[in-house]
Amino acid sequence: MNNYENLINTVLDGRYRITGLISAGGMAVVYGAEDLAAHKKVAIKMLKDDTKEDAEAVKRFINESKAVAMLSHPNIVHIFDVSVKENEKNQYIVMEFIDGITLKDYIVQKGRLNWKAAISYTGKILNALNQAHSRGIIHRDIKPQNAMLLKNGNLKLIDFGISKMKNSEPLTMTDKAIGTVHYISPEQASGAENITNVSDIYSVGVLLYEMTTGELPFVGNTAIQVAMMQINDIPKDPRFVNPEIPKGLAQIILKAMKKDPKDRYQSAAEMMQQLKAVYTNPATVFGNGNGNGARVSNLPVAVETADAQRNQKSLEPFAENKKNSALEIVDAKKDKTDEGQVRQRGRSPQKNTPKRKNSKSMLPFILGAALAFFIVLAWSVIQLVGSYFEFIEESEPDKNTIIISNYTKRIFNAELKEELAALRLSVGNITYVANDNFSKGEIIAHKPTANEKKKYPNDRASIPIDFTVSTGKNTYVVEDLTIMECRNVALMLESKRISVITEYEPHDTVPAGYIIYTKPGFGEVMSAGDTITLYASSGMSLKTVKMPNVVGRSELEARAILKKEEILIDKVISEYSDEYGQGIIINQSIMQGREVPKKSTKVTLTVSLGPRYPTTQPPEQAETE
């Protein structure tokens, strides 16, 4: 039995009986327990024995208890009790017991999530953060491991252990306190002190990236390497990993992950509003401002911070069917009636009523026939009157109603807008989509639809009409696809109905499997059904050559021959030789005629220093007499 299990069956403060171990983290342990007073199952979080003496760990633990105790939200774990008095042996937090799995486990099980499910879970996290941020609390450790999925489909945010409260004493930023490196913001990774709520927004962007693609935007061999990537590297477009992601959603993810906090969403509400737009209409694409407040296009732009703050109260993510709403609740007790009493009230009491003798009078039959006659007469009169008023209505149309014309195939232009204005009709939402059957600018559909009867709200108000307008035949402008992974690009192109042919050829610098060039090339326009050829690298080419014989040649000649054959010289050594004169190659490390790879083969040459000892005879001495 390890130290964590020593507390099992212990009763804390006479109320909470620990029943088992749920999990053990870096600084704390979570136990399952029974609340003996409330008779319910709870979870208890306690510091580990080896961290109770750590002042920073205790400070973070107390910080979490204060932070979560301030919050009450359906997407935040609920706190029932806190015991963090100084010098207490067991400091603990009593929380609701969550029967579910972490969002991380769910992502691992699924590989990646459907983009609508990912938006739904993100919406719940943003709602929780909106509540926390409004109380001046920054979570600082948003990650899928800290989001619990319940069996009823709800999500709860947990672990506020390194959260930061407004005007609170800053915590020392240790490796355990900066958050998980794969999800932290650039300012957290760089150790900045001015951490704001937009740091949580960055982490939400990373989490949404992971849910929709099944992979993290930045992966490295060490935590430091990943932290530097968070600071310096730009994440690749998530649609290159998963082409099924709507373009608008990819824009939202990349905006949330901007390096500069000023370029991100400035609140959870602001991000939530744009997620709602994409969830409702996947064709939504966001434009950018041109610097002076004007819009580049009539496509939706990012919601301004002020508007987002005004709309924080209406932050619930999507219009779901809410069971047990006020309109659906029926109080059976209030509506219950006593049928016996109704019957008694509906007829005179029969007690003590003398029984009548059977009569064969015709009066009941006469009264019944008369009643039937009057019923038929009344029905006929109602029909005649109704027909009369229908005739009046048809002959004199109501000035407060209009029958919508058919605008399909009409060109959406200023002339049409003037025509609509004359009929007190206004342009509502405009969605632009590519369509092979409609020319550019033609209206594909509209709502209200043709022949639909609509009533003006008042004498001055207009009726909005939403239009779906064609951008013409489904076209694609070839992007710069060089040095991109070939398989991901092929999936992206096929999602745009572009046929793909892949050809492989060797390349010395482009890694295997990555694109060298394309035909058609960058900037060319393609239509749906056209074919593009991706020329991808198969890796470095392996060209061979027969090793030449350079023995007996001068070093200068040998170098020239080897250079021509693209063979490298590893080193040159010198030796004495009685056979070869000075400066002549006397040996090569690779045998003549052997097949060797070009550009990578290295050979060692041995050059002659000449004979060690001179062979010339000394001059003969002259004989003397």
C-alpha positions as CSV (number, residue, x, y, z in Angstrom):
1,M,0.0,0.0,0.0
2,N,1.5,3.4,-1.0
3,N,1.3,6.6,0.9
4,Y,-1.6,7.9,-1.1
5,E,-3.8,5.0,0.2
6,N,-3.0,5.5,3.8
7,L,-6.0,7.9,4.2
8,I,-8.6,5.5,2.9
9,N,-11.4,5.0,5.5
10,T,-10.2,8.1,7.4
11,V,-13.0,10.6,8.3
12,L,-12.0,14.2,7.9
13,D,-13.5,16.7,10.5
14,G,-16.1,14.0,11.4
15,R,-17.9,14.4,8.1
16,Y,-16.0,13.2,5.0
17,R,-15.0,9.5,4.9
18,I,-12.4,8.8,2.2
19,T,-13.4,5.8,0.2
20,G,-10.7,5.5,-2.5
21,L,-8.0,7.1,-4.7
22,I,-9.2,8.8,-7.9
23,S,-5.9,10.3,-9.2
24,A,-2.5,11.7,-8.2
25,G,-0.9,14.6,-9.9
26,G,2.3,16.5,-9.5
27,M,1.3,18.4,-6.4
28,A,-2.1,17.1,-5.2
29,V,-4.1,13.9,-4.8
30,V,-7.8,13.5,-5.5
31,Y,-9.8,11.0,-3.4
32,G,-13.4,9.8,-3.7
33,A,-15.3,10.3,-0.4
34,E,-18.7,10.1,1.2
35,D,-20.3,13.1,2.8
36,L,-21.8,11.6,5.9
37,A,-24.0,14.6,6.6
38,A,-25.4,15.1,3.1
39,H,-25.3,11.3,2.2
40,K,-23.7,11.9,-1.2
41,K,-20.5,11.1,-3.0
42,V,-17.9,13.8,-3.3
43,A,-14.3,14.3,-4.4
44,I,-11.6,15.6,-2.1
45,K,-8.4,17.3,-3.3
46,M,-5.5,17.3,-0.9
47,L,-1.8,18.3,-1.2
48,K,0.7,15.4,-1.4
49,D,2.8,14.8,1.6
50,D,6.0,15.9,-0.2
51,T,4.5,19.2,-1.2
52,K,2.9,20.3,2.1
53,E,6.2,21.9,3.1
54,D,6.5,23.8,-0.2
55,A,5.3,27.3,0.4
56,E,4.6,27.9,-3.3
57,A,2.5,24.7,-3.5
58,V,0.5,25.6,-0.5
59,K,0.0,29.1,-1.8
60,R,-1.3,27.7,-5.2
61,F,-3.6,25.3,-3.3
62,I,-5.1,28.1,-1.3
63,N,-5.3,30.2,-4.4
64,E,-7.4,27.5,-6.1
65,S,-9.8,27.2,-3.2
66,K,-10.4,30.9,-3.2
67,A,-10.8,31.1,-6.9
68,V,-13.2,28.3,-7.4
69,A,-15.2,29.2,-4.3
70,M,-16.0,32.5,-6.0
71,L,-17.5,30.8,-9.0
72,S,-20.9,29.2,-9.6
73,H,-21.5,28.0,-13.1
74,P,-22.8,24.8,-14.7
75,N,-19.5,24.4,-16.6
76,I,-17.2,24.8,-13.6
77,V,-16.7,22.2,-11.0
78,H,-18.8,23.0,-7.9
79,I,-17.1,23.5,-4.5
80,F,-18.9,22.3,-1.4
81,D,-16.4,22.9,1.4
82,V,-12.9,24.3,1.9
83,S,-10.5,23.6,4.8
84,V,-7.2,25.5,4.3
85,K,-6.4,26.8,7.8
86,E,-2.7,27.3,8.6
87,N,-0.9,24.6,10.5
88,E,-3.7,22.1,9.8
89,K,-2.4,18.6,9.1
90,N,-4.9,18.0,6.2
91,Q,-5.8,20.9,4.1
92,Y,-8.4,20.0,1.5
93,I,-11.1,21.1,-0.9
94,V,-14.4,19.2,-1.2
95,M,-15.8,19.2,-4.7
96,E,-18.6,17.6,-6.6
97,F,-17.9,14.1,-7.8
98,I,-17.7,14.0,-11.6
99,D,-18.5,10.7,-13.2
100,G,-16.9,11.0,-16.6
101,I,-13.6,11.2,-18.5
102,T,-11.2,14.0,-19.4
103,L,-11.6,15.7,-22.8
104,K,-8.0,14.6,-23.5
105,D,-9.0,10.9,-23.1
106,Y,-11.9,11.5,-25.4
107,I,-9.7,13.1,-28.1
108,V,-7.3,10.1,-27.9
109,Q,-10.2,7.7,-28.2
110,K,-11.7,9.5,-31.3
111,G,-8.5,10.6,-33.0
112,R,-10.1,13.9,-33.8
113,L,-13.6,15.3,-33.2
114,N,-16.4,16.4,-35.6
115,W,-15.9,20.1,-36.0
116,K,-19.5,20.8,-34.7
117,A,-18.8,18.8,-31.5
118,A,-15.5,20.6,-31.1
119,I,-17.3,24.0,-31.3
120,S,-19.9,22.8,-28.8
121,Y,-17.2,21.7,-26.2
122,T,-15.3,25.0,-26.8
123,G,-18.5,26.9,-26.2
124,K,-18.9,25.3,-22.8
125,I,-15.3,26.1,-21.9
126,L,-15.7,29.7,-23.1
127,N,-18.8,30.0,-21.0
128,A,-16.9,28.9,-18.0
129,L,-14.1,31.3,-18.7
130,N,-16.5,34.1,-19.3
131,Q,-17.7,33.6,-15.7
132,A,-14.2,33.3,-14.3
133,H,-12.9,36.4,-16.2
134,S,-15.9,38.4,-15.1
135,R,-14.8,37.7,-11.5
136,G,-11.2,38.7,-12.3
137,I,-9.9,35.1,-12.4
138,I,-7.5,33.9,-15.1
139,H,-7.2,30.1,-15.3
140,R,-3.7,29.9,-16.9
141,D,-3.8,26.2,-17.4
142,I,-6.5,25.5,-20.0
143,K,-5.9,22.0,-21.5
144,P,-8.1,19.0,-22.3
145,Q,-6.8,17.2,-19.1
146,N,-8.6,20.0,-17.1
147,A,-12.0,19.6,-18.8
148,M,-14.2,16.7,-17.7
149,L,-16.9,15.2,-19.9
150,L,-20.0,14.0,-18.0
151,K,-22.2,11.1,-19.1
152,N,-25.0,13.6,-19.8
153,G,-22.9,15.4,-22.4
154,N,-22.1,18.4,-20.2
155,L,-18.5,19.7,-19.7
156,K,-16.9,21.0,-16.5
157,L,-13.7,23.0,-16.2
158,I,-11.5,21.9,-13.3
159,D,-8.1,22.6,-11.6
160,F,-7.7,26.3,-11.0
161,G,-4.5,25.5,-9.1
162,I,-2.4,28.1,-11.0
163,S,-5.1,30.6,-11.7
164,K,-4.5,34.3,-11.1
165,M,-6.9,36.5,-9.3
166,K,-7.1,40.3,-9.9
167,N,-5.0,42.3,-7.4
168,S,-3.7,39.0,-5.9
169,E,-0.1,38.4,-5.0
170,P,1.7,36.9,-8.1
171,L,2.8,33.3,-7.8
172,T,6.4,32.3,-8.6
173,M,6.5,30.9,-12.1
174,T,8.1,27.5,-11.7
175,D,8.0,24.6,-14.2
176,K,4.9,23.3,-12.4
177,A,3.1,26.7,-12.4
178,I,3.4,28.0,-15.9
179,G,0.8,25.6,-17.3
180,T,1.3,22.7,-19.7
181,V,3.8,23.8,-22.3
182,H,1.8,22.5,-25.3
183,Y,-1.1,24.8,-24.4
184,I,0.5,27.9,-22.8
185,S,0.4,31.3,-24.5
186,P,3.6,33.0,-25.8
187,E,3.6,35.5,-22.9
188,Q,3.4,32.6,-20.4
189,A,6.2,30.8,-22.2
190,S,8.4,33.9,-22.1
191,G,7.8,34.4,-18.3
192,A,5.9,37.7,-18.7
193,E,4.2,39.0,-15.6
194,N,1.2,40.8,-17.3
195,I,-0.8,37.6,-17.9
196,T,-4.4,38.6,-18.9
197,N,-7.6,36.8,-19.9
198,V,-6.4,36.6,-23.5
199,S,-3.8,34.1,-22.4
200,D,-6.7,31.7,-21.7
201,I,-8.1,32.5,-25.2
202,Y,-4.8,31.4,-26.7
203,S,-5.0,28.1,-24.9
204,V,-8.6,27.6,-26.0
205,G,-7.3,28.1,-29.6
206,V,-4.7,25.4,-29.1
207,L,-7.3,23.1,-27.6
208,L,-9.7,23.7,-30.5
209,Y,-6.9,23.1,-33.0
210,E,-6.2,19.7,-31.3
211,M,-9.9,18.7,-31.2
212,T,-10.4,19.4,-34.9
213,T,-7.1,18.0,-36.3
214,G,-6.3,15.3,-33.8
215,E,-2.8,16.8,-33.3
216,L,-1.1,19.6,-31.4
217,P,0.1,22.7,-33.4
218,F,3.6,22.5,-31.8
219,V,5.5,19.4,-30.9
220,G,9.2,19.1,-29.9
221,N,11.7,16.9,-28.2
222,T,11.9,19.0,-25.1
223,A,9.6,21.3,-23.1
224,I,12.0,24.2,-23.9
225,Q,11.8,23.5,-27.6
226,V,8.0,23.6,-27.5
227,A,8.0,26.8,-25.4
228,M,10.2,28.5,-28.0
229,M,7.9,27.3,-30.8
230,Q,4.9,28.9,-28.9
231,I,6.9,32.2,-28.8
232,N,8.3,32.2,-32.4
233,D,6.5,29.8,-34.7
234,I,3.3,30.3,-36.7
235,P,0.9,27.3,-36.6
236,K,0.1,25.8,-39.9
237,D,-3.5,26.2,-41.2
238,P,-5.5,23.4,-39.5
239,R,-7.3,22.8,-42.8
240,F,-4.1,21.3,-44.2
241,V,-4.4,18.6,-41.5
242,N,-8.2,18.2,-41.7
243,P,-9.7,19.6,-44.9
244,E,-13.2,19.1,-43.5
245,I,-12.8,22.1,-41.1
246,P,-14.8,25.1,-42.4
247,K,-12.6,28.0,-43.4
248,G,-14.3,30.3,-40.9
249,L,-13.5,27.9,-38.1
250,A,-9.8,27.8,-39.2
251,Q,-9.8,31.6,-39.1
252,I,-11.2,31.6,-35.6
253,I,-8.5,29.1,-34.4
254,L,-5.6,31.1,-35.9
255,K,-6.9,34.4,-34.6
256,A,-7.2,32.9,-31.1
257,M,-3.5,31.8,-31.5
258,K,-2.1,35.1,-32.6
259,K,1.3,35.8,-31.0
260,D,0.5,39.3,-30.0
261,P,-2.3,39.4,-27.3
262,K,-3.8,42.5,-28.9
263,D,-4.5,40.5,-32.1
264,R,-6.5,37.8,-30.4
265,Y,-10.1,37.8,-29.3
266,Q,-10.3,40.1,-26.3
267,S,-12.9,38.2,-24.5
268,A,-14.6,34.8,-24.3
269,A,-17.8,36.4,-25.5
270,E,-16.1,37.8,-28.6
271,M,-14.8,34.4,-29.7
272,M,-18.1,32.7,-28.8
273,Q,-20.0,35.0,-31.2
274,Q,-17.9,34.1,-34.2
275,L,-18.1,30.4,-33.3
276,K,-21.9,30.7,-33.2
277,A,-21.8,32.2,-36.8
278,V,-19.8,29.3,-38.2
279,Y,-21.9,26.7,-36.2
280,T,-25.1,28.2,-37.7
281,N,-23.6,28.6,-41.2
282,P,-20.5,26.7,-42.1
283,A,-20.0,28.8,-45.2
284,T,-19.3,31.9,-43.0
285,V,-15.9,33.4,-43.8
286,F,-14.5,36.4,-41.9
287,G,-12.9,39.4,-43.5
288,N,-10.4,41.9,-42.0
289,G,-10.6,45.6,-41.5
290,N,-8.5,47.8,-43.9
291,G,-7.1,50.0,-41.2
292,N,-9.5,52.9,-41.2
293,G,-12.6,51.1,-40.0
294,A,-14.0,50.3,-43.4
295,R,-14.6,46.7,-44.4
296,V,-12.6,45.0,-47.1
297,S,-15.7,43.1,-48.1
298,N,-19.3,42.6,-47.1
299,L,-18.4,39.3,-45.4
300,P,-18.7,39.3,-41.5
301,V,-15.8,40.7,-39.7
302,A,-14.5,40.0,-36.2
303,V,-16.8,41.3,-33.4
304,E,-15.5,44.4,-31.7
305,T,-14.6,44.0,-28.0
306,A,-17.1,46.6,-26.9
307,D,-19.9,44.8,-28.6
308,A,-18.7,41.5,-27.1
309,Q,-18.8,42.9,-23.6
310,R,-22.3,44.2,-24.1
311,N,-23.4,40.8,-25.2
312,Q,-21.6,38.7,-22.5
313,K,-24.9,38.0,-20.8
314,S,-26.2,36.2,-23.9
315,L,-23.3,33.8,-24.2
316,E,-24.9,30.4,-24.2
317,P,-23.3,28.7,-27.2
318,F,-26.2,27.3,-29.3
319,A,-29.9,27.2,-29.4
320,E,-30.5,23.8,-28.0
321,N,-33.8,22.1,-27.2
322,K,-34.0,22.8,-23.5
323,K,-36.0,20.3,-21.6
324,N,-38.1,21.4,-18.7
325,S,-38.3,24.9,-19.9
326,A,-40.9,27.3,-18.4
327,L,-43.1,26.8,-21.4
328,E,-43.0,23.0,-21.2
329,I,-43.5,22.5,-17.5
330,V,-47.0,21.4,-16.6
331,D,-47.9,21.3,-12.9
332,A,-50.0,18.2,-12.7
333,K,-51.2,19.1,-9.2
334,K,-52.5,22.4,-10.3
335,D,-54.3,21.0,-13.3
336,K,-55.7,18.0,-11.6
337,T,-59.5,18.1,-11.4
338,D,-62.0,16.0,-9.6
339,E,-64.0,14.4,-12.3
340,G,-66.6,13.4,-9.7
341,Q,-67.2,17.0,-8.7
342,V,-67.4,18.1,-12.3
343,R,-70.0,15.5,-13.0
344,Q,-71.9,16.6,-9.9
345,R,-71.8,20.2,-10.9
346,G,-72.8,19.4,-14.4
347,R,-76.1,17.8,-13.4
348,S,-78.6,18.3,-10.6
349,P,-78.3,16.0,-7.6
350,Q,-80.1,12.8,-8.0
351,K,-80.4,12.1,-4.3
352,N,-83.9,12.1,-3.0
353,T,-85.2,12.8,-6.6
354,P,-88.3,10.9,-7.2
355,K,-88.2,8.6,-10.1
356,R,-90.3,9.4,-13.1
357,K,-92.5,6.9,-14.7
358,N,-91.6,6.0,-18.2
359,S,-93.4,8.2,-20.7
360,K,-94.1,7.6,-24.4
361,S,-94.4,11.3,-25.1
362,M,-93.1,12.6,-28.6
363,L,-91.8,15.8,-27.0
364,P,-88.2,14.7,-26.7
365,F,-88.1,13.7,-30.3
366,I,-89.5,17.0,-31.4
367,L,-87.0,19.0,-29.3
368,G,-84.1,16.9,-30.7
369,A,-85.1,17.5,-34.3
370,A,-85.4,21.2,-33.7
371,L,-82.0,21.4,-32.0
372,A,-80.4,19.6,-35.0
373,F,-82.1,22.0,-37.4
374,F,-80.7,25.0,-35.6
375,I,-77.2,23.5,-35.5
376,V,-77.2,23.0,-39.2
377,L,-78.6,26.5,-39.8
378,A,-75.9,28.1,-37.6
379,W,-73.2,26.2,-39.4
380,S,-74.5,27.3,-42.8
381,V,-74.6,30.9,-41.7
382,I,-71.0,30.7,-40.4
383,Q,-69.8,29.3,-43.7
384,L,-71.5,32.0,-45.7
385,V,-70.1,34.8,-43.5
386,G,-66.6,33.3,-43.7
387,S,-66.8,33.1,-47.5
388,Y,-67.9,36.7,-47.6
389,F,-65.0,37.9,-45.5
390,E,-62.6,35.7,-47.6
391,F,-64.0,37.4,-50.7
392,I,-63.5,40.8,-49.2
393,E,-59.9,39.9,-48.2
394,E,-59.1,38.7,-51.6
395,S,-60.6,41.7,-53.3
396,E,-59.0,44.2,-50.9
397,P,-55.5,42.9,-50.0
398,D,-54.1,43.8,-46.6
399,K,-51.7,46.7,-46.9
400,N,-49.6,45.3,-44.0
401,T,-48.8,42.1,-45.8
402,I,-46.7,41.2,-48.9
403,I,-46.2,38.0,-51.0
404,I,-42.5,37.5,-51.6
405,S,-41.5,37.4,-55.3
406,N,-39.1,34.8,-56.7
407,Y,-35.7,36.3,-56.9
408,T,-33.8,33.1,-57.8
409,K,-31.6,33.6,-60.9
410,R,-31.8,37.4,-60.5
411,I,-28.5,39.3,-60.3
412,F,-27.8,40.6,-56.8
413,N,-26.9,44.2,-57.5
414,A,-27.8,47.8,-56.6
415,E,-30.9,47.7,-58.9
416,L,-32.3,44.8,-57.1
417,K,-31.7,46.5,-53.7
418,E,-33.6,49.6,-54.9
419,E,-36.5,47.3,-56.0
420,L,-36.6,45.7,-52.6
421,A,-36.5,49.0,-50.8
422,A,-39.5,50.2,-52.8
423,L,-41.4,47.2,-51.5
424,R,-40.2,47.8,-47.9
425,L,-37.9,44.8,-48.1
426,S,-34.3,44.9,-46.8
427,V,-31.2,42.8,-47.4
428,G,-30.5,40.5,-44.5
429,N,-27.6,38.1,-44.3
430,I,-25.7,37.4,-47.5
431,T,-23.9,34.0,-48.0
432,Y,-21.6,33.7,-50.9
433,V,-21.0,30.2,-52.2
434,A,-19.5,28.7,-55.4
435,N,-22.0,26.9,-57.7
436,D,-21.5,25.4,-61.1
437,N,-25.2,26.0,-62.1
438,F,-25.3,29.7,-61.3
439,S,-23.3,32.5,-62.8
440,K,-21.3,34.9,-60.6
441,G,-23.7,37.3,-58.8
442,E,-26.8,35.2,-59.4
443,I,-29.1,34.5,-56.5
444,I,-29.2,30.8,-55.7
445,A,-31.8,30.9,-52.9
446,H,-33.5,33.3,-50.5
447,K,-35.5,33.3,-47.3
448,P,-38.4,34.0,-47.0
449,T,-39.0,31.9,-50.1
450,A,-41.0,32.8,-53.2
451,N,-44.8,33.1,-52.7
452,E,-44.4,33.2,-49.0
453,K,-46.8,35.7,-47.3
454,K,-45.2,38.0,-44.7
455,K,-46.6,40.7,-42.5
456,Y,-44.9,44.0,-41.8
457,P,-44.1,44.5,-38.1
458,N,-45.4,48.1,-38.3
459,D,-46.1,50.9,-40.7
460,R,-42.5,51.8,-41.1
461,A,-40.5,48.6,-40.6
462,S,-39.2,46.5,-43.5
463,I,-39.0,42.8,-43.9
464,P,-35.4,41.4,-44.2
465,I,-34.6,38.8,-46.8
466,D,-31.5,36.5,-46.5
467,F,-29.8,35.7,-49.8
468,T,-27.4,33.0,-51.0
469,V,-25.4,34.4,-53.9
470,S,-23.2,32.5,-56.3
471,T,-19.5,33.4,-56.7
472,G,-19.6,31.5,-60.0
473,K,-18.2,28.2,-61.0
474,N,-16.3,26.4,-58.2
475,T,-12.8,27.7,-58.9
476,Y,-9.5,27.4,-57.1
477,V,-6.5,29.7,-57.3
478,V,-3.4,27.5,-56.9
479,E,-1.5,28.5,-53.8
480,D,2.2,28.2,-53.2
481,L,2.3,24.5,-52.3
482,T,6.0,24.0,-52.3
483,I,7.7,22.3,-49.3
484,M,4.3,21.1,-48.1
485,E,3.5,17.5,-47.2
486,C,2.1,15.9,-50.3
487,R,-0.7,13.8,-48.7
488,N,-2.2,16.6,-46.8
489,V,-2.2,18.9,-49.8
490,A,-3.9,16.2,-51.9
491,L,-6.7,15.8,-49.4
492,M,-7.2,19.6,-49.3
493,L,-7.4,19.8,-53.1
494,E,-9.7,16.9,-53.4
495,S,-12.1,18.6,-51.0
496,K,-12.2,21.4,-53.5
497,R,-13.1,18.9,-56.3
498,I,-9.7,19.2,-57.9
499,S,-8.3,15.9,-59.3
500,V,-4.8,15.1,-58.1
501,I,-1.9,13.2,-59.8
502,T,1.3,12.7,-57.8
503,E,4.6,12.2,-59.4
504,Y,7.8,11.5,-57.5
505,E,11.3,12.5,-58.5
506,P,14.6,12.7,-56.6
507,H,15.7,15.9,-55.1
508,D,18.8,16.7,-53.1
509,T,17.3,19.4,-50.8
510,V,13.5,18.8,-50.5
511,P,12.6,16.1,-48.0
512,A,10.9,12.9,-49.3
513,G,7.2,13.3,-49.5
514,Y,7.2,17.1,-49.8
515,I,6.2,19.0,-52.9
516,I,8.9,20.4,-55.2
517,Y,6.6,22.1,-57.7
518,T,3.1,21.8,-59.3
519,K,1.5,22.0,-62.7
520,P,-0.5,24.3,-63.0
521,G,1.7,26.5,-60.9
522,F,1.3,29.2,-58.3
523,G,-1.5,31.8,-59.1
524,E,-3.2,29.9,-61.9
525,V,-7.0,29.5,-61.8
526,M,-8.5,26.0,-61.9
527,S,-12.1,24.9,-62.0
528,A,-13.8,22.0,-60.3
529,G,-12.9,18.8,-62.1
530,D,-9.6,20.1,-63.4
531,T,-6.4,18.1,-62.7
532,I,-3.3,19.3,-60.9
533,T,0.0,17.3,-60.8
534,L,2.0,17.4,-57.7
535,Y,5.7,16.8,-58.2
536,A,7.0,15.5,-54.9
537,S,10.5,14.5,-53.7
538,S,11.4,10.9,-53.4
539,G,14.6,11.9,-51.5
540,M,18.1,12.4,-52.6
541,S,19.1,10.9,-56.0
542,L,21.7,8.2,-55.8
543,K,24.0,8.5,-58.8
544,T,27.1,6.3,-59.1
545,V,30.4,6.5,-60.9
546,K,33.4,4.1,-61.3
547,M,36.3,5.0,-59.2
548,P,39.1,6.4,-61.5
549,N,42.7,5.4,-61.2
550,V,44.8,8.4,-60.1
551,V,47.9,6.5,-59.0
552,G,51.0,7.7,-60.9
553,R,49.5,11.2,-61.5
554,S,50.4,14.4,-59.8
555,E,48.3,15.6,-56.8
556,L,47.0,18.4,-58.9
557,E,45.9,16.1,-61.7
558,A,44.4,13.7,-59.3
559,R,42.3,16.4,-57.7
560,A,41.0,17.6,-61.1
561,I,40.0,14.0,-62.1
562,L,38.2,13.3,-58.8
563,K,36.4,16.7,-58.9
564,K,35.1,16.0,-62.4
565,E,33.6,12.6,-61.2
566,E,32.1,14.3,-58.1
567,I,34.2,12.3,-55.7
568,L,35.4,14.0,-52.5
569,I,38.9,13.9,-51.1
570,D,38.8,12.9,-47.4
571,K,42.5,13.6,-46.7
572,V,45.9,13.5,-48.3
573,I,48.8,11.8,-46.5
574,S,52.5,11.7,-47.5
575,E,55.0,8.9,-47.6
576,Y,58.4,8.2,-48.8
577,S,58.6,6.1,-52.0
578,D,61.5,4.7,-53.9
579,E,59.2,4.0,-56.9
580,Y,57.5,7.3,-57.4
581,G,59.0,10.7,-57.5
582,Q,58.0,13.6,-55.1
583,G,54.4,14.9,-55.6
584,I,53.1,11.8,-57.4
585,I,50.1,9.8,-56.1
586,I,51.3,6.4,-54.9
587,N,48.1,5.0,-53.5
588,Q,44.3,5.6,-53.3
589,S,42.0,4.1,-50.5
590,I,39.3,3.0,-53.0
591,M,40.2,0.5,-55.6
592,Q,40.0,1.5,-59.3
593,G,36.8,0.6,-61.1
594,R,34.6,0.2,-58.0
595,E,31.0,1.7,-58.3
596,V,30.7,4.5,-55.8
597,P,28.0,7.1,-55.1
598,K,28.6,10.6,-56.4
599,K,28.9,13.6,-54.0
600,S,29.1,11.4,-50.9
601,T,32.1,9.2,-51.6
602,K,35.3,10.3,-49.8
603,V,38.7,8.9,-50.8
604,T,42.1,9.1,-49.1
605,L,45.2,9.8,-51.3
606,T,48.8,9.0,-50.5
607,V,51.3,11.3,-52.2
608,S,55.1,10.5,-52.5
609,L,57.8,12.5,-50.7
610,G,60.4,10.8,-52.9
611,P,63.0,8.2,-51.7
612,R,63.9,8.2,-48.1
613,Y,67.7,7.9,-48.9
614,P,69.4,9.3,-52.0
615,T,70.7,6.6,-54.4
616,T,73.4,8.8,-56.1
617,Q,77.0,7.6,-55.6
618,P,79.5,10.0,-54.0
619,P,82.1,11.4,-56.5
620,E,85.3,9.3,-57.0
621,Q,88.5,10.7,-55.5
622,A,91.5,11.3,-57.8
623,E,94.4,9.0,-57.4
624,T,97.7,10.5,-56.1
625,E,101.1,9.4,-56.9
